[in-house]
């Protein structure tokens, strides 16, 4: 086993100071040159003294040529750890350490070794060595960074204490002329932008870049060029895509003095790569399919920024999306920004739609957009032909109402062939109400309009529940409760119809006029919103194209309002 020995060499009665040389002791066979006639194994020293030192294993002295050397012991024990270690952040930006002196059981303390780190529990950076019990660290400290220290005693034999050492930490303070408002952010294409508050009296600033936190690193700006509070480090300046960099900006006065301590440090990655294309994973509207829902919802998988976790790239900031009726659409930064991985829309019109989506990272890089096509159909068409059941003749120019829940959702007048058509009708259950002159309104059976039956067409055959005789007139509903009253009468020839309404006292309460170009039973609707509850008389006057006037019998109807 290789061991270290410490020797005091003396000749006669004179002790000699220990030398700086160390020797290796080896267990050897008996030596014929030993001065003592003893048996057993002997020790021999190799090194600067050469051979010739002999003794028994338990001898307190070794014969060395003409003198003796007394054994002090073989020192393999570490010194005791230091005690009462403290760290103080000074206003100068330095950090001062103090501790109580350590002791060594076999020899004495030679020095104290100081280690520094920006990561708690990790001390790989040797900073300094001192013989005293204090140390002031003034080398490359950065404002706002917490530094961790451990002090390890070392003895004359070179043993350094590794276990049970206490640690301390301190934040480096700012100086009055230090830059302490520095911020950094990645830009599109891999550049990094630095911004800070300017300091009065500065001539310019020097910008330094490092790949290690807490280390100032190399200068990346040219002197006398950065006079404001901003600097952009570009990929042409040696940046590596995906790597995180640490920056300091340092004040330089008109005399060229640089404030090197107490400056803030900021970090950002160089990010020149676009994130991956997002994948739509869930939607209320299957791609390419027809949906009767006008409020689509989209969700997608995260767009991944390359190397973001391993090399410190900026990461995904959000997504840009666009809802359009057109394809294709060119990507634009003006698309809506969405931070979450989902979005929704409402109240969309029927037809073909396109949803565009692109990922965006913190640096402003955009992925290629993904296009998603879907179709909406929330309503359909109700069309058909109204005809007289008795003669199967078309009911031309008659009123047809589309009813939903018993109320008119839409109305129209049939064409010359009795045709009617309602478009953009929301899906649901409906019926038709057909007003054939001379008949009570005819209501069809209820039918359902859905995306599976969005084009409904049928012939509505009207049968009479009451037929007016020639020359007879009618008003319905009677009594009327709200809305309008419909007056039914027969025309022998195309005529202009004038209807006068009087109250029970004979005072004129309203009028209506209509023009019909076809003879037969016809009707005129009159709004009764302004009429109050009571009994009313109505008079119908017919004037044909020749000017002939016919007055129909006076009739009455009643209005009942709650």
For each residue, the residues with C-beta under 8 A, 3 or more apart:
1:
2: 24
3: 24 25 74 76
4: 22 23 74 75 76 157 158
5: 22 23 25 45 71 72 73 74
6: 18 22 72 73 75 107 156 157
7: 18 19 23 69 70 71 72
8: 15 16 17 18 69 70 72
9: 16 19 64 67 69
10: 13 14 15 16 67 68 69 70
11: 14 16 66 67
12: 67
13: 10
14: 10 11
15: 8 10
16: 8 9 10 11 19
17: 8
18: 6 7 8 72
19: 7 9 16 48
20:
21: 47 48
22: 4 5 6 47
23: 4 5 7 45 46 47 48 49
24: 2 3 45 46 47
25: 3 5 43 44 45 74
26: 43 44 46
27: 41 43
28: 31 41 42 43 44
29: 41 42
30: 34 39 40 41 42
31: 28 34 42 44 54
32:
33: 52 54
34: 30 31 38 42 54 55 63
35: 54 63
36: 54 55 56 63
37:
38: 34 56
39: 30
40: 30 56 57
41: 27 28 29 30 57
42: 28 29 30 31 34 54 55 56 57
43: 25 26 27 28 53 54 55 57 62
44: 25 26 28 31 51 53 54
45: 5 23 24 25 49 51 53 62 64
46: 23 24 26 50 51
47: 21 22 23 24 50
48: 19 21 23
49: 23 45 52 53 64
50: 46 47
51: 44 45 46
52: 33 49 63 64 65
53: 43 44 45 49 62 63 64 69
54: 31 33 34 35 36 42 43 44 62 63
55: 34 36 42 43 59 61 62 63
56: 36 38 40 42 59
57: 40 41 42 43
58:
59: 55 56 62
60: 70 71
61: 55 68 69 70 71
62: 43 45 53 54 55 59 68 69 71
63: 34 35 36 52 53 54 55 68
64: 9 45 49 52 53 67 68 69
65: 52
66: 11
67: 9 10 11 12 64
68: 10 61 62 63 64
69: 7 8 9 10 53 61 62 64
70: 7 8 10 60 61
71: 5 7 60 61 62
72: 5 6 7 8 18 107
73: 5 6 106
74: 3 4 5 25
75: 4 6 106 107 155 156 157 159
76: 3 4 157 159
77: 104 105 106 159
78: 155 159 160 161 162 163
79: 102 103 104 105 109 153 154 155 159 161
80: 102 103 104 105 153 161
81: 102 152 153 161 163 164 165 166
82: 85 99 100 101 102 112 133 151 152 153 161 165 166
83: 99 100 102 166
84: 98 99 100
85: 82 97 98 99 149 151 166 167 168
86: 97 98 99 168
87: 95 96 97 149 168 169 170
88: 95 96 97 98 170
89: 95 170 171 172 173
90: 93 94 95 96 136 173
91: 173 175
92: 138 173 175 261 262
93: 90 138 141 143 172 173 174 175 178 261 262
94: 90 136 137 138 141 172 261
95: 87 88 89 90 136 137 141 147 149 170 172
96: 87 88 90 134 135 136 137
97: 85 86 87 88 114 134 135 136 137 149 151 168
98: 84 85 86 88 133 134
99: 82 83 84 85 86 112 133 134 151
100: 82 83 84 133
101: 82 109 133
102: 79 80 81 82 83 109 112 153 161
103: 79 80 109
104: 77 79 80 107 108 109 153 155 156 159
105: 77 79 80
106: 73 75 77 155 157
107: 6 72 75 104 155 156 157
108: 104 155 156
109: 79 101 102 103 104 112 153 154 155 156
110: 131 154 155 156 158
111: 129 130 131 153 154
112: 82 99 102 109 129 130 131 132 133 135 151 152 153 154
113: 126 128 129 151 152 153 154 160
114: 97 126 127 128 129 130 135 137 149 150 151
115: 123 124 125 126 127 149 150 151 152
116: 123 125 127 137 147 148 149
117: 120 122 123 124 125 147 148 149
118: 145 146 147 148 212 213 214
119: 122 148
120: 117 148 167 169
121: 148 167
122: 117 119 148
123: 115 116 117 148 150 167
124: 115 117
125: 115 116 117
126: 113 114 115
127: 114 115 116 137 139 149
128: 113 114 135 137
129: 111 112 113 114 154
130: 111 112 114 134 135
131: 110 111 112
132: 112 135
133: 82 98 99 100 101 112
134: 96 97 98 99 130
135: 96 97 112 114 128 130 132 151
136: 90 94 95 96 97
137: 94 95 96 97 114 116 127 128 141 147 149
138: 92 93 94 141 261
139: 127
140: 214 215 216 260
141: 93 94 95 137 138 145 147 172 214 261 262
142: 145 172 214 215 216 248 263 264 265
143: 93 172 173 174 178 179 180 262 263 264 265
144: 171 172 174 180 264 265
145: 118 141 142 171 172 213 214 265
146: 118 169 170 171
147: 95 116 117 118 137 141 169 170 171 172 214
148: 116 117 118 119 120 121 122 123 167 168 169
149: 85 87 95 97 114 115 116 117 127 137 167 168 169
150: 114 115 123 165 166 167
151: 82 85 97 99 112 113 114 115 135 165
152: 81 82 112 113 115 160 161 162 165
153: 79 80 81 82 102 104 109 111 112 113 160 161
154: 79 109 110 111 112 113 129 158 159 160 161
155: 75 78 79 104 106 107 108 109 110 158 159
156: 6 75 104 107 108 109 110
157: 4 6 75 76 106 107
158: 4 110 154 155
159: 75 76 77 78 79 104 154 155
160: 78 113 152 153 154
161: 78 79 80 81 82 102 152 153 154 164 165
162: 78 152 165
163: 78 81
164: 81 161
165: 81 82 150 151 152 161 162
166: 81 82 83 85 150
167: 85 120 121 123 148 149 150
168: 85 86 87 97 148 149
169: 87 120 146 147 148 149
170: 87 88 89 95 146 147
171: 89 144 145 146 147
172: 89 93 94 95 141 142 143 144 145 147 261 262
173: 89 90 91 92 93 143 262
174: 93 143 144 178 180 262 264
175: 91 92 93 178 259 261 262
176:
177: 199 201 202 251 253 259
178: 93 143 174 175 250 251 259 261 262 263 264
179: 143 182 196 197 199 205 248 249 250 251 259 263 264
180: 143 144 174 262 263 264
181: 196 197 264
182: 179 194 195 196 247 248 249 263 264 265 266
183: 194 195 196 266
184: 192 193 194 245 247 266 267 268
185: 192 193 268 362 363
186: 190 191 192 193 268 269 270 271 314 362 363
187: 190 191 192 193 232 363 364
188: 191 363 364 365
189: 235 272 363 365
190: 186 187 234 235 239 241 270 271 272 363
191: 186 187 188 232 233 234 235 239 270
192: 184 185 186 187 232 233 239 245 247 268 269 270
193: 184 185 186 187 230 231 232 268
194: 182 183 184 207 230 231 232 233 247 249 266
195: 182 183 229 230
196: 179 181 182 183 205 229 230 249 264
197: 179 181 229
198: 202 228 229
199: 177 179 202 251
200:
201: 177 253 254
202: 177 198 199 205 227 251 252 253
203: 224 227 252 253 254 256
204: 223 224 225 226 227 252
205: 179 196 202 221 226 227 229 231 249 250 251 252
206: 219 221 223 226 249 250 252 258
207: 194 219 220 221 226 231 233 247 248 249 250
208: 216 217 218 219 220 247 248 249 250
209: 217 218 220 233 245 246 247
210: 213 215 216 217 218 245 246 247
211: 217 243 244 245 246
212: 118 215 217 246
213: 118 145 210 246 265 267
214: 118 140 141 142 145 147 246 265
215: 140 142 210 212 246
216: 140 142 208 210 248 260
217: 208 209 210 211 212 246 248
218: 208 209 210
219: 206 207 208
220: 207 208 209 233 237 238
221: 205 206 207 225 226 231
222: 225 226
223: 204 206 252
224: 203 204 227
225: 204 221 222
226: 204 205 206 207 221 222 230 231 249
227: 202 203 204 205 224
228: 198
229: 195 196 197 198 205
230: 193 194 195 196 226
231: 193 194 205 207 221 226 249
232: 187 191 192 193 194
233: 191 192 194 207 209 220 237 239 245 247
234: 190 191 237 239
235: 189 190 191 239 241 270 272
236:
237: 220 233 234
238: 220
239: 190 191 192 233 234 235 243 245 270
240: 243 270
241: 190 235 270 271 272 273 313
242: 269 270 271 273 306 307 310 311 312 313
243: 211 239 240 269 270 311 312
244: 211 267 268 269 270 311 312
245: 184 192 209 210 211 233 239 267 268 269 270
246: 209 210 211 212 213 214 215 217 265 266 267
247: 182 184 192 194 207 208 209 210 233 265 266 267 268
248: 142 179 182 207 208 216 217 263 264 265
249: 179 182 194 196 205 206 207 208 226 231 263 264
250: 178 179 205 206 207 208 258 259 260 263
251: 177 178 179 199 202 205 258 259 263
252: 202 203 204 205 206 223 256 257 258 259
253: 177 201 202 203 256 257
254: 201 203
255:
256: 203 252 253
257: 252 253
258: 206 250 251 252
259: 175 177 178 179 250 251 252 262 263
260: 140 216 250 263
261: 92 93 94 138 141 172 175 178
262: 92 93 141 143 172 173 174 175 178 180 259
263: 142 143 178 179 180 182 248 249 250 251 259 260
264: 142 143 144 174 178 179 180 181 182 196 248 249
265: 142 143 144 145 182 213 214 246 247 248
266: 182 183 184 194 246 247
267: 184 213 244 245 246 247
268: 184 185 186 192 193 244 245 247 314
269: 186 192 242 243 244 245 311 312 313 314 363
270: 186 190 191 192 235 239 240 241 242 243 244 245
271: 186 190 241 242 305 313 314 361 362 363 365
272: 189 190 235 241 363 365
273: 241 242 305 306 307 313 365
274: 359 361 365 366 367 368
275: 303 304 305 306 316 359 360 361 365 366 367
276: 303 304 305 306 359 367
277: 303 358 359 367 368 369 370
278: 300 301 302 303 319 341 357 358 359 367 370
279: 300 301 370
280: 283 287 298 299 300 355 357 370 372
281: 299 300 301
282: 298 299 300
283: 280 286 287 296 297 298 299 372 374
284: 291 293 295 296 297 298
285: 289 291 293 296 374 375 376
286: 283 289 291 374
287: 280 283 372 373 374
288: 373 374 375
289: 285 286 374 375
290: 375 376 377 451
291: 284 285 286 296 374 375 376 377 451
292: 376 377 378 427 450 451
293: 284 285 296 376 378
294: 346 347 348 349 350 376 378
295: 284 344 345 346 347 348
296: 283 284 285 291 293 344 345 348 353 355 374 376
297: 283 284 342 343 344
298: 280 282 283 284 342 343 344 355 357 372
299: 280 281 282 283 341 342
300: 278 279 280 281 282 303 319 341 342 357
301: 278 279 281 341
302: 278 316 341
303: 275 276 277 278 300 316 319 359 360 367
304: 275 276 308 316
305: 271 273 275 276 308 313 314 315 316 359 361 362
306: 242 273 275 276 313
307: 242 273 310 311 312 313
308: 304 305 311 312 313 314 315 316
309:
310: 242 307
311: 242 243 244 269 307 308
312: 242 243 244 269 307 308
313: 241 242 269 271 273 305 306 307 308 361
314: 186 268 269 271 305 308 317 361 362 363
315: 305 308 361 362
316: 275 302 303 304 305 308 359 360 361 362
317: 314 339 360 361 362
318: 337 338 339 360
319: 278 300 303 337 338 339 341 357 358 359 360
320: 331 333 335 336 337 338 357 358 360 366 369
321: 335 336 338 343 355 356 357 358
322: 329 332 335 336 355 356
323: 345 348 353 354 355 356
324: 327 329 353 354 356
325: 351 352 353 354
326: 329 354
327: 324 354 371 373
328: 371
329: 322 324 326 354 356 369 371
330:
331: 320 335 356 358 366 368 369
332: 322 335
333: 320 366
334:
335: 320 321 322 331 332 356 358
336: 320 321 322 343
337: 318 319 320 360
338: 318 319 320 321 342 343
339: 317 318 319
340: 343
341: 278 299 300 301 302 319
342: 297 298 299 300 338
343: 297 298 321 336 338 340
344: 295 296 297 298
345: 295 296 323 348
346: 294 295
347: 294 295
348: 294 295 296 323 345 353 376
349: 294 376
350: 294 376 377 378 379 424
351: 325 375 376
352: 325 373 374 375
353: 296 323 324 325 348 373 374 375 376
354: 323 324 325 326 327 329 371 372 373
355: 280 296 298 321 322 323 371 372 374
356: 321 322 323 324 329 331 335 369 370 371 372
357: 278 280 298 300 319 320 321 369 370 372
358: 277 278 319 320 321 331 335 366 367 368 369 370
359: 274 275 276 277 278 303 305 316 319 366 367
360: 275 303 316 317 318 319 320 337 364 365 366 367
361: 271 274 275 305 313 314 315 316 317 364 365
362: 185 186 271 305 314 315 316 317
363: 185 186 187 188 189 190 269 271 272 314
364: 187 188 360 361
365: 188 189 271 272 273 274 275 360 361
366: 274 275 320 331 333 358 359 360
367: 274 275 276 277 278 303 358 359 360
368: 274 277 331 358
369: 277 320 329 331 356 357 358
370: 277 278 279 280 356 357 358
371: 327 328 329 354 355 356
372: 280 283 287 298 354 355 356 357
373: 287 288 327 352 353 354
374: 283 285 286 287 288 289 291 296 352 353 355
375: 285 288 289 290 291 351 352 353
376: 285 290 291 292 293 294 296 348 349 350 351 353
377: 290 291 292 350 380 451 454
378: 292 293 294 350 426 427
379: 350 424 425 426 427 449 454
380: 377 425 427 449 450 451 453 454 455 456
381: 421 422 423 424 425 454 455 456 457
382: 402 421 422 425 430 432 449 456 457
383: 419 420 421 422 455 456 457
384: 419 420 421 432 456 457 458 459 460
385: 394 414 417 418 419 420 459 460
386: 394 395 398 400 414 418 420 434 436 459 460 462
387: 392 393 394 395 418 459 460 461 462
388: 391 392 393 394 395 436 461 462
389: 392 461 462 463
390: 463 464
391: 388
392: 387 388 389 461
393: 387 388
394: 385 386 387 388 414 416 417 418 419
395: 386 387 388 398 414 418 434 436 462
396: 414 415 416 417 418 518
397: 413 414 415 416 516 518
398: 386 395 413 414 418 434 435 436 437
399: 411 412 413 434 435 523 525
400: 386 411 412 413 414 420 432 433 434 435
401: 408 410 411 432 433 434 435
402: 382 408 409 410 411 422 425 430 432
403: 406 407 408 409 430 431 432 433 443
404: 407 409 428 429 430
405:
406: 403
407: 403 404
408: 401 402 403 411 433
409: 402 403 404 425 430
410: 401 402 422 425
411: 399 400 401 402 408
412: 399 400 420 421 422
413: 397 398 399 400
414: 385 386 394 395 396 397 398 400 417 418 419 420
415: 396 397 418 419 420
416: 394 396 397
417: 385 394 396 414
418: 385 386 387 394 395 396 398 414 415
419: 383 384 385 394 414 415
420: 383 384 385 386 400 412 414 415
421: 381 382 383 384 412
422: 381 382 383 402 410 412 425
423: 381
424: 350 379 381
425: 379 380 381 382 402 409 410 422 430 449
426: 378 379 449
427: 292 378 379 380 449 450 451 454
428: 404 448 449
429: 404 446 447 448 449
430: 382 402 403 404 409 425 446 447 448 449
431: 403 443 444 445 446 447
432: 382 384 400 401 402 403 443 444 460
433: 400 401 403 408 441 442 443 444
434: 386 395 398 399 400 401 441 442 443 444 460 462
435: 398 399 400 401 439 441 442 486 523
436: 386 388 395 398 439 442 462 464 521
437: 398 488 489 490 520 521 522 523
438: 464 467 468 474 488 490 521
439: 435 436 442 462 464 465 466 467 521
440: 464 465 466 476
441: 433 434 435 476
442: 433 434 435 436 439 460 462 463 465
443: 403 431 432 433 434
444: 431 432 433 434 447 460
445: 431
446: 429 430 431
447: 429 430 431 444 456
448: 428 429 430 453
449: 379 380 382 425 426 427 428 429 430 453 454 456
450: 292 380 427 453 454
451: 290 291 292 377 380 427 454
452:
453: 380 448 449 450 456
454: 377 379 380 381 427 449 450 451
455: 380 381 383
456: 380 381 382 383 384 447 449 453
457: 381 382 383 384
458: 384
459: 384 385 386 387
460: 384 385 386 387 432 434 442 444
461: 387 388 389 392
462: 386 387 388 389 395 434 436 439 442
463: 389 390 442
464: 390 436 438 439 440 467
465: 439 440 442
466: 439 440
467: 438 439 464
468: 438 472 473 474 488 490 521
469: 472
470: 490
471: 490 552 553
472: 468 469 490
473: 468 487 488 489 540 552 553 555
474: 438 468 478 487 488 489 555
475: 478 480 485 486 487 488 538 555 557
476: 440 441 485 486 488
477: 480 481 485
478: 474 475 485 557 558
479: 557 558 559 560
480: 475 477 483 484 485 528 557 558 559 560
481: 477 559 560 561 562
482: 528 529 561
483: 480 527 528 529
484: 480 525 526 527 528
485: 475 476 477 478 480 525 526 528 557
486: 435 475 476 523 524 525 526
487: 473 474 475 499 512 523 524 525 526 538 540
488: 437 438 468 473 474 475 476 521 522 523
489: 437 473 474 497 521 522 523 540 542 552
490: 437 438 468 470 471 472 520 521 522
491: 494 495 497 516 518 519 520 521 522 542
492: 519 544
493: 519 544 545
494: 491 516 517 518 519 544 545
495: 491 515 516 542 543 544 545 550
496: 513 514 515 516 542 543
497: 489 491 513 514 515 516 522 524 540 541 542
498: 511 512 513 540 541 543
499: 487 511 512 513 514 524 526 538 539 540 541
500: 508 511 538 539 541
501: 508 509 510 511 512 526 531 536 537 538
502: 506 507 508 509 536 537 538 539
503: 506 507 509 534 535 536 537
504: 534 535 536 537
505:
506: 502 503 537
507: 502 503
508: 500 501 502 511
509: 501 502 503 531 536
510: 501 526 528 530 531
511: 498 499 500 501 508
512: 487 498 499 501 524 525 526
513: 496 497 498 499 524
514: 496 497 499 522 524
515: 495 496 497
516: 397 491 494 495 496 497 519 522
517: 494
518: 396 397 491 494 522
519: 491 492 493 494 516
520: 437 490 491
521: 436 437 438 439 468 488 489 490 491
522: 437 488 489 490 491 497 514 516 518
523: 399 435 437 486 487 488 489
524: 486 487 497 499 512 513 514
525: 399 484 485 486 487 512
526: 484 485 486 487 499 501 510 512
527: 483 484 530
528: 480 482 483 484 485 510 531 559
529: 482 483
530: 510 527
531: 501 509 510 528 534 536 559
532: 559 561
533: 559 560 561
534: 503 504 531 558 559
535: 503 504 556 557 558
536: 501 502 503 504 509 531 556 557 558 559
537: 501 502 503 504 506 554 555 556
538: 475 487 499 500 501 502 554 555 556 557
539: 499 500 502 551 552 554
540: 473 487 489 497 498 499 551 552
541: 497 498 499 500 549 550 551 552
542: 489 491 495 496 497 549 550 551 552
543: 495 496 498 547 548 549 550
544: 492 493 494 495 547 548 550
545: 493 494 495
546:
547: 543 544
548: 543 544
549: 541 542 543
550: 495 541 542 543 544
551: 539 540 541 542
552: 471 473 489 539 540 541 542
553: 471 473
554: 537 538 539
555: 473 474 475 537 538
556: 535 536 537 538
557: 475 478 479 480 485 535 536 538
558: 478 479 480 534 535 536
559: 479 480 481 528 531 532 533 534 536
560: 479 480 481 533
561: 481 482 532 533
562: 481
